Amino acid sequence: MIKKRNPFIALLLSLIPGLGQIYNGQLTKGLIFFLFDLFIPIFFGLTGVLLTFRGLVIMLVVSIMFILYAMMDGFIVAKKLKQYELKKYNNWLSYYLYAMTVGAIGVFVDISTATGIQTFKIPSTSMNPTIQPGDRVVASLNYYGNNPIEQGDIVIFKSPEGEIWNFRVVALPNDSVEVKDGKVYINNTLSELTLIKEYILDDREVIQYQEYINERKTIKTLRFKKDLVSDAETFEKVKVPDNEYFLMGDNRDNALDSRFIGTIKKADILGRVIYSYWGNTSDRINIDFKKE
């Protein structure tokens, strides 16, 4: 059967990688386009480019450019096909099955494992002021394959409920931890606090501090000006077990952290939060959390 190809249909179908080319009778080319589209994030992940915000932007630009190229290719080829003999797969059922297959592969292929990064949208205030609700952050899943877990790192981990949470490492294996009057003591040494400012957050008066963790790390933490959660103000001294870590939220009076859920096993720490790529305001874009 002879039937012209509609360039605009080819253009739209090309939004699904390779389908516009298949519509034009270029089955092999369509499959190559699909595999190339699938390989783009994997390539950028394997090369480590996605470990920076700039690398993420470059990958997005490359992906968008490839989609536009595929759309234009589908449009131009279809426009040239004045007399086209339909192939067996040139029917809407085949197109639908192809689109469903592409979608299924996208769902079942673990892109996070392939790229070594995972993205999250932060829902809570437990890491405020460092990480704020609405922040979209990137975590490196392979970071601790080559680096030790260090005091001050912000990590993602598997919570007791099996969810993925993020807190900061404040004590390492065999360290002692104690909280008195809201102040943290690591190995009997007080983490020094310097007041930065006071303000209103969610209708509560809060105080933001600069907190000295160690000679390499100074962070920002938050506390209620008026104690509202007494359980967070005092924590009896404990020794962190081998291969476990004591994690705390930077929002010290409003975090369900190791004071309440216990220390976290090394095996349950999945990666390190490294940067943000979006947020509720423009100043939340491209924050390097390795320095925060």
Secondary structure as GFF3:
##gff-version 3
##sequence-region A 1 292
A	DSSP	alpha_helix	7	13	.	.	.	ID=ss1
A	DSSP	alpha_helix	19	23	.	.	.	ID=ss2
A	DSSP	alpha_helix	27	46	.	.	.	ID=ss3
A	DSSP	three_ten_helix	49	51	.	.	.	ID=ss4
A	DSSP	alpha_helix	53	80	.	.	.	ID=ss5
A	DSSP	alpha_helix	92	108	.	.	.	ID=ss6
A	DSSP	alpha_helix	111	115	.	.	.	ID=ss7
A	DSSP	beta_strand	117	121	.	.	.	ID=ss8
A	DSSP	beta_strand	136	140	.	.	.	ID=ss9
A	DSSP	alpha_helix	143	146	.	.	.	ID=ss10
A	DSSP	beta_strand	154	158	.	.	.	ID=ss11
A	DSSP	beta_strand	164	171	.	.	.	ID=ss12
A	DSSP	beta_strand	176	180	.	.	.	ID=ss13
A	DSSP	beta_strand	183	186	.	.	.	ID=ss14
A	DSSP	beta_strand	189	190	.	.	.	ID=ss15
A	DSSP	beta_strand	193	201	.	.	.	ID=ss16
A	DSSP	beta_strand	204	214	.	.	.	ID=ss17
A	DSSP	beta_strand	217	224	.	.	.	ID=ss18
A	DSSP	three_ten_helix	230	232	.	.	.	ID=ss19
A	DSSP	beta_strand	235	239	.	.	.	ID=ss20
A	DSSP	beta_strand	244	248	.	.	.	ID=ss21
A	DSSP	alpha_helix	258	261	.	.	.	ID=ss22
A	DSSP	beta_strand	264	265	.	.	.	ID=ss23
A	DSSP	three_ten_helix	266	268	.	.	.	ID=ss24
A	DSSP	beta_strand	269	278	.	.	.	ID=ss25
A	DSSP	three_ten_helix	282	284	.	.	.	ID=ss26
###
